[in-house]
């Protein structure tokens, strides 16, 4: 286990490792995993997305990273931040995504709360979350994480609900 890992009762959230690549390429190409995303990724796009995820984690200790089920050792998704620009402003955008067979177990909330605790140790400022208005489950999770509704705005032409959370004195 890496020293950067966050461990909960059922999960490990840790920076991505080279050995995780094939699992994420598989997940990024899965329509169920990529629900509420623009589209599934090609193999080349999936490799690039994994590389980007690893790069962000090297710079930000709470960048998007694997969520690993302790009981099975299987990567079931990810949680954390990435960079995004919305309405001309640069943000750290909080997101999470789980494999369909890992949903409904509270994993997104559990993993995100653990990584948010780590974020609070090193970051003061606002975080943004972008939720598809039809994604009722994700709206529940983001509320449990303490984010509050800010506004609805189009992103890539689709209406999205934006939520914010301020950490520290930010």
N, C-alpha and C positions, 0 to 999 in steps of 0.2 A: 504494500500500500504506500502511495506517495505521501510525503508530509503535507502536501497541499490538499489532500482529500478531506472532504467533510463527510462524516459518517452519522447516519441516523439509525433508528431502530431497525429499519428494513432496507436501507439504501446506502450506496456510496456515491457521492458526487465528486468527480476528480477531473483534472485536466486531461484532455485527449492524449492518447498514446498511439504510436504507429500501428500497434496491433489492433486498434479500434477501427482502422480505415475500412476494412472490408465490411464490417457490420454497418457502418454509416453509409457506405455506398449502397448497400442493400436497402437500408431504411429510406434514404433520399430518393430511391427509385420506386418506392412502394406507395401506391395511391392512397391507401388507408392512413399511412403515417403522414403523408403530405396533404391530408384533408385540410381545407381552409388555407391552402397555399395556392399560388398561381398555377403550378403544375408540378408533376413529378420531374425529377432531374434525370438527364442522360448520365451515363457512366462518367463521362468526362466532366460534366457539371458537378456531379456528386463528389468526385475527387477534388475539384477546385473548392467546393464548399467545405469539405473536411479540412483542407489546407488552410482556408480562411479561419475556420473555427479554432484551429490550433494556434494560428498567428495571433488572433485576438486574445486567447488565453495566456499567451506568453506576455502580453502587455497589460492585461487586466485580470486580476486574480479571480474575478467572478464573471469572466467571459463565458459564453455558451460552452458547456462541457457535458460529458456523458453522465447519465444516471444509470447506475448499475444496481441490479437487484442483488442483495446480499445472499439470499437463499440459493439462487441459481448461478450467480456470477455473470448473468446475461445483461448486456446493455439494453435498456428498455426505452431510452430516449435521451433528451438533453434538457438543460435549463441554463439560464444565464443571460448575459447581455451581448449585444453587438452594436456597432455604430450604424446610425441611420440619420438621414436628413428628412425632416418633415416641416413643411411650410417655411423653408429657408433657414431652419435652425438645426444644428447638429445635436443629436441626442445619443444617450445610451439607451437602447431599447431592450426591455426585459422580455424574454420569450421562453416558451417551453413547448415540447412536443413529445408525445409518447406513442409507442407502438400500440396498435388497437387492442391487443390482448393484455396490455398493462393499464388500460384506462379504467376509471371507475373504482380504483383502489386507494385513492388519495395520494398517489405517488407524486403527481405534479405539485401539489401543495406541500407535501413533506420535503421534497427535494428543493423546491424553490425557497421555502422558509429557511432551510439550512444554509443555502448559498447566500441568501439575503443577509443572514447574520454575519457571514464572512464579509460581504460587501460593506456592511456598516462599520467594520473595523478599519477600512482603508479609503472609504469614499464618502464625500459629502456633496450632495447635489440632487437634482431631479432625475428620476428614471421615467421612461415612457413605456407603455404597453399598448400594443395595437391588437384589437380583437375584432374578428368578423362578427357583425351583429347577430348572425344566425348561430354562432357558436356559444350556446347557452352554458355548457359545461365550463368553458374557458372563462366566461364572465363570472361564474361562481368562484373559480380558483383565484382569479385576479383580485376579487373582493376579499377573499380570505388572506391574501398576501398584504392587504392594507392599501392597495391602489384605489384611487377614487376617479370617477368618471370626469373627464374634462370636456370633451366635445366629440362630435362626429364630423369626419372630413373624408374626402375621397383620397385614396392612396392607390396609385396605378389604375385609376379610373373606377375603383370599387369603393363603396361607402365602408368606412371603418370607424369603430368606436375607439377613442384614445383615452387612456387612463394614465394618471401620474402618481408617483410616490416620491416624497422627498426624504432623503437620508441625511442624517447629521444636521449640521447647521446650514446646509445648502439652501 
